[in-house]
Amino acid sequence: MATLAPESAAAAGRVAGATPEGRPTGRSSGTTARSRMLRRLTPYLFLAVAVGLLLLLTYWPAVNLVWYSLTDWDGLDQNQNFIGLDNYIAVFTDPRVFQVFGVSLYYFAASFVQMGLALYFATILSFSTRFQNLFRGILFFPYLLNGVAIGFVFLYLFQPGGTLDTVLGWVGVTEPPQWLGNPDIANWSLAGTSVWRYMGMNFVLFLGAIQSLPSDLYEAAELDGASKWQQFWAIVFPGIRRVIGLSFILAISGSLAVFEIPFIMTGGANGTSTFVIQTIQTAFNFRQVGLASAMAVVLLLIVLLVTWVQRKLFPDEKVDLT
């Protein structure tokens, strides 16, 4: 076998980045160190982008919101005079501000109807049913629609002489109520619209949770002679308790922060104004951005407080059905 000449061996060592004695050159070791450093920093570089966007688009505006709530800024003037807690005192002493929280009770009550219907359909459609995929799509479809479009559709549905009045006329109802004009009925109409729109989200959550339960449990329950109702209370409900708790938290926060449906359909008229609508009107109609910022901070604190209380009263329980 032929061997390399000493000159050829030295040349090969230089090409490979090593000295004739076999030791790595400084350039090769430096490149290797930079590669290791780059591999070590790569995850942090990806995290830096996400954390930077989070700080820029979420936490920095939140800090500005708190600062605005301590000033008398009108949204236009460049001067922002510091007034301390005066805006918060105005929020808690003005009865008109907290009266609108009564409107949230309509949506809170409707959320239980929404979760009940979603759990009912999810339980039925989680088992073998004819056209189950079609019905799943029909139930989830309203959640995919834009809230503004839904508001305009139901606005025509509830208007005098509209679709709903026409259908009721077919069954003999000659004098239907003013669905959006009567303050005693308007909030129920808007809450019903909210149920139709958001039921699909809870339906998908419940459906996924039910389908994740082991099928062996149902087979064992059927062998023991358990009915469908008994299977629901013994298997389905305990198995998806955490998802139900999550839906309950979302129902509370959602009922306190309702905006799209009443704003599009009534603009807050006839006693349908919510806390968010009143905050928007305070900021942009009355040019009291400082007061509106304080209202937004108070709403955030209320949502966090209610969520914390709910988590304390109904803590997560480890459910082991196996």
C-alpha positions as CSV (number, residue, x, y, z in Angstrom):
1,M,0.0,0.0,0.0
2,A,1.3,3.4,-0.9
3,T,2.1,6.0,1.8
4,L,1.9,9.7,1.6
5,A,5.1,11.7,1.4
6,P,5.9,14.0,4.4
7,E,5.0,17.1,2.3
8,S,1.7,15.6,1.3
9,A,0.8,14.7,4.9
10,A,1.6,18.3,6.0
11,A,-0.6,19.6,3.3
12,A,-3.5,17.3,4.2
13,G,-3.1,18.4,7.8
14,R,-3.4,22.1,6.8
15,V,-6.5,21.3,4.8
16,A,-8.1,19.5,7.7
17,G,-7.4,22.4,10.0
18,A,-4.7,20.7,12.0
19,T,-0.9,21.2,12.4
20,P,1.5,18.6,11.1
21,E,1.7,17.2,14.6
22,G,-2.1,16.6,14.6
23,R,-3.1,19.5,16.9
24,P,-6.2,21.6,15.7
25,T,-5.4,25.0,14.5
26,G,-6.8,28.1,16.3
27,R,-9.2,28.9,13.5
28,S,-10.8,25.4,13.7
29,S,-11.1,25.5,17.5
30,G,-12.6,29.0,17.3
31,T,-15.2,27.9,14.7
32,T,-16.2,24.9,16.9
33,A,-16.6,27.1,19.9
34,R,-18.8,29.5,18.0
35,S,-20.9,26.7,16.7
36,R,-21.4,25.3,20.3
37,M,-22.2,28.8,21.5
38,L,-24.7,29.3,18.7
39,R,-26.4,26.0,19.4
40,R,-26.6,26.9,23.0
41,L,-28.2,30.3,22.3
42,T,-30.6,29.2,19.6
43,P,-33.5,28.3,21.9
44,Y,-33.1,31.6,23.8
45,L,-33.1,33.5,20.5
46,F,-36.5,32.0,19.6
47,L,-37.8,32.7,23.1
48,A,-36.5,36.3,22.9
49,V,-38.8,37.0,19.9
50,A,-41.9,35.6,21.6
51,V,-41.1,37.3,24.9
52,G,-40.3,40.6,23.1
53,L,-43.7,40.6,21.3
54,L,-45.5,39.7,24.6
55,L,-43.8,42.6,26.4
56,L,-44.4,45.0,23.6
57,L,-48.0,44.2,22.8
58,T,-49.4,43.1,26.1
59,Y,-47.4,44.2,29.2
60,W,-46.3,47.6,28.0
61,P,-49.8,48.6,27.0
62,A,-51.0,47.3,30.4
63,V,-48.4,49.5,32.2
64,N,-49.6,52.5,30.1
65,L,-53.2,51.7,31.0
66,V,-52.3,51.9,34.7
67,W,-50.5,55.2,34.2
68,Y,-53.4,56.7,32.2
69,S,-55.8,55.7,35.0
70,L,-53.8,58.0,37.4
71,T,-54.1,61.0,35.1
72,D,-56.8,63.2,33.7
73,W,-55.8,62.6,30.1
74,D,-58.5,63.3,27.5
75,G,-56.9,61.2,24.7
76,L,-55.8,64.3,22.6
77,D,-53.8,66.6,24.8
78,Q,-50.1,65.9,25.1
79,N,-50.2,66.9,28.7
80,Q,-51.1,64.2,31.2
81,N,-51.7,65.6,34.7
82,F,-51.2,63.2,37.5
83,I,-54.3,63.1,39.8
84,G,-53.6,60.1,41.8
85,L,-56.5,57.8,42.7
86,D,-59.3,60.3,41.8
87,N,-60.4,58.2,38.9
88,Y,-60.7,55.1,41.0
89,I,-62.7,57.0,43.6
90,A,-65.0,58.2,40.9
91,V,-65.5,54.7,39.6
92,F,-66.5,53.3,43.1
93,T,-68.6,56.3,44.1
94,D,-70.6,56.8,40.9
95,P,-73.6,54.5,41.1
96,R,-74.1,54.6,37.3
97,V,-70.8,52.8,36.8
98,F,-71.6,49.7,38.8
99,Q,-75.3,49.6,37.7
100,V,-74.2,48.1,34.4
101,F,-72.9,45.1,36.1
102,G,-76.5,44.0,36.6
103,V,-76.6,43.5,32.8
104,S,-73.9,40.9,33.2
105,L,-76.2,38.7,35.2
106,Y,-78.3,38.1,32.1
107,Y,-75.3,36.7,30.3
108,F,-74.1,34.8,33.3
109,A,-77.5,33.1,33.6
110,A,-77.4,32.4,29.8
111,S,-74.0,30.9,30.1
112,F,-75.4,28.0,32.2
113,V,-78.0,27.3,29.5
114,Q,-75.2,27.4,27.0
115,M,-73.0,25.0,28.9
116,G,-76.0,22.7,29.6
117,L,-76.8,22.5,25.9
118,A,-73.2,22.0,24.9
119,L,-72.7,19.2,27.4
120,Y,-76.0,17.6,26.2
121,F,-75.1,17.6,22.5
122,A,-71.4,16.7,23.2
123,T,-72.5,13.6,25.2
124,I,-74.9,12.4,22.5
125,L,-72.6,13.1,19.5
126,S,-69.6,11.5,21.2
127,F,-71.2,8.1,20.6
128,S,-72.1,6.5,17.3
129,T,-75.0,8.5,15.9
130,R,-76.3,8.9,12.4
131,F,-74.9,12.1,10.7
132,Q,-72.9,12.9,13.8
133,N,-70.2,14.7,11.8
134,L,-72.9,16.8,10.1
135,F,-74.4,17.8,13.5
136,R,-71.0,18.5,14.9
137,G,-70.3,20.9,12.1
138,I,-73.7,22.6,12.5
139,L,-73.2,23.1,16.2
140,F,-69.6,24.5,15.9
141,F,-70.3,26.7,12.8
142,P,-71.7,29.7,14.7
143,Y,-68.5,30.1,16.6
144,L,-66.6,30.5,13.4
145,L,-68.6,33.5,12.3
146,N,-67.6,37.1,12.9
147,G,-69.4,38.7,15.9
148,V,-70.3,41.8,13.9
149,A,-72.0,39.6,11.2
150,I,-73.9,37.7,13.9
151,G,-75.0,41.0,15.4
152,F,-76.4,42.2,12.1
153,V,-78.1,38.9,11.4
154,F,-79.9,38.8,14.7
155,L,-80.7,42.5,14.4
156,Y,-82.9,41.7,11.4
157,L,-84.2,38.6,13.2
158,F,-85.4,40.7,16.2
159,Q,-86.6,43.8,14.5
160,P,-90.4,44.5,14.4
161,G,-92.0,42.6,11.6
162,G,-88.7,40.7,11.1
163,T,-88.1,37.0,10.7
164,L,-88.9,36.0,14.3
165,D,-92.2,37.9,14.3
166,T,-93.1,36.4,11.0
167,V,-92.5,32.9,12.3
168,L,-94.5,33.6,15.4
169,G,-97.3,34.9,13.3
170,W,-97.6,31.5,11.6
171,V,-98.4,29.9,15.0
172,G,-101.0,32.6,15.9
173,V,-98.9,35.2,17.8
174,T,-100.3,38.4,16.5
175,E,-98.7,40.9,18.9
176,P,-95.1,39.8,19.6
177,P,-93.1,41.9,22.0
178,Q,-90.4,44.4,21.1
179,W,-87.5,42.1,21.3
180,L,-84.9,44.9,21.4
181,G,-87.1,47.9,22.2
182,N,-88.5,46.7,25.5
183,P,-85.9,47.1,28.3
184,D,-87.4,44.1,30.2
185,I,-86.8,41.8,27.2
186,A,-83.9,43.3,25.3
187,N,-81.2,41.8,27.6
188,W,-82.7,38.3,27.3
189,S,-82.7,38.6,23.5
190,L,-79.1,39.6,23.5
191,A,-78.2,36.9,25.9
192,G,-79.9,34.3,23.7
193,T,-77.9,35.5,20.8
194,S,-74.7,35.0,22.9
195,V,-75.8,31.5,23.7
196,W,-76.2,30.7,20.0
197,R,-72.8,32.1,19.1
198,Y,-70.6,30.6,21.9
199,M,-72.2,27.2,22.5
200,G,-70.0,25.8,19.7
201,M,-66.8,26.5,21.7
202,N,-68.0,24.7,24.8
203,F,-69.4,21.9,22.7
204,V,-65.9,21.2,21.2
205,L,-64.3,21.4,24.6
206,F,-66.7,18.9,26.1
207,L,-66.6,16.7,23.0
208,G,-62.9,16.4,23.0
209,A,-62.8,15.7,26.8
210,I,-65.5,12.9,26.5
211,Q,-63.8,11.2,23.6
212,S,-60.5,11.1,25.5
213,L,-62.1,8.9,28.2
214,P,-61.2,5.2,27.9
215,S,-63.7,3.1,26.0
216,D,-63.2,0.2,28.3
217,L,-65.1,2.1,31.0
218,Y,-68.3,2.2,28.9
219,E,-67.9,-1.5,28.0
220,A,-67.6,-2.4,31.7
221,A,-70.5,-0.2,32.6
222,E,-72.7,-1.9,30.0
223,L,-71.7,-5.3,31.3
224,D,-72.8,-4.2,34.7
225,G,-76.2,-3.1,33.3
226,A,-75.7,0.6,33.8
227,S,-78.0,2.8,31.8
228,K,-76.8,5.8,29.6
229,W,-77.9,8.2,32.4
230,Q,-75.9,6.2,35.0
231,Q,-72.9,6.1,32.6
232,F,-73.1,9.9,32.3
233,W,-73.0,10.6,36.1
234,A,-70.5,7.8,36.9
235,I,-68.1,8.2,34.0
236,V,-68.6,11.2,31.8
237,F,-69.2,13.9,34.3
238,P,-66.3,13.0,36.7
239,G,-64.0,12.5,33.8
240,I,-64.6,16.0,32.3
241,R,-64.9,17.9,35.6
242,R,-61.8,20.0,34.9
243,V,-63.1,21.0,31.5
244,I,-66.4,22.0,33.0
245,G,-64.5,24.1,35.6
246,L,-62.6,25.8,32.8
247,S,-65.9,26.6,31.0
248,F,-67.2,28.0,34.2
249,I,-64.3,30.4,34.5
250,L,-64.7,31.5,30.9
251,A,-68.4,32.0,31.5
252,I,-67.7,34.3,34.4
253,S,-65.1,36.4,32.6
254,G,-67.1,36.4,29.4
255,S,-70.3,37.7,31.1
256,L,-68.3,40.5,32.8
257,A,-66.7,41.6,29.5
258,V,-69.5,41.3,27.0
259,F,-69.2,43.8,24.2
260,E,-69.7,42.8,20.6
261,I,-73.4,41.6,20.6
262,P,-75.0,44.5,22.6
263,F,-72.8,47.1,20.9
264,I,-73.7,46.1,17.4
265,M,-77.4,45.4,18.0
266,T,-78.4,48.1,20.4
267,G,-75.4,50.3,21.1
268,G,-76.1,50.0,24.8
269,A,-79.6,51.5,24.5
270,N,-82.7,50.4,26.4
271,G,-80.7,49.3,29.4
272,T,-78.4,47.0,27.5
273,S,-75.2,48.8,28.1
274,T,-72.4,46.7,29.6
275,F,-69.4,47.7,31.6
276,V,-67.2,47.5,28.5
277,I,-69.6,49.6,26.4
278,Q,-69.7,52.2,29.1
279,T,-65.9,52.2,29.3
280,I,-65.6,52.7,25.5
281,Q,-68.2,55.5,25.6
282,T,-66.4,57.2,28.5
283,A,-63.1,57.1,26.6
284,F,-64.2,58.1,23.1
285,N,-67.5,59.9,23.4
286,F,-66.8,61.9,26.6
287,R,-63.0,62.1,26.1
288,Q,-62.3,60.9,29.6
289,V,-59.5,58.4,28.8
290,G,-58.1,58.6,32.4
291,L,-61.4,57.6,33.9
292,A,-62.0,54.9,31.2
293,S,-58.6,53.5,32.0
294,A,-59.4,53.2,35.6
295,M,-62.7,51.4,34.7
296,A,-60.7,49.0,32.6
297,V,-58.2,48.3,35.4
298,V,-61.1,47.8,37.9
299,L,-62.7,45.3,35.4
300,L,-59.5,43.4,35.1
301,L,-59.1,43.2,38.9
302,I,-62.7,42.0,39.3
303,V,-62.2,39.2,36.7
304,L,-59.0,38.1,38.5
305,L,-60.7,38.2,41.9
306,V,-63.7,36.2,40.7
307,T,-61.5,33.7,39.0
308,W,-59.3,33.3,42.2
309,V,-62.4,32.8,44.4
310,Q,-63.8,30.3,42.0
311,R,-60.5,28.3,42.0
312,K,-60.5,28.4,45.8
313,L,-64.1,27.2,46.1
314,F,-63.8,24.6,43.3
315,P,-60.2,23.4,43.2
316,D,-59.0,21.0,40.6
317,E,-59.4,17.4,41.7
318,K,-57.3,14.6,40.3
319,V,-59.8,12.2,38.6
320,D,-58.5,8.6,38.0
321,L,-61.1,6.5,36.3
322,T,-58.7,3.7,35.5
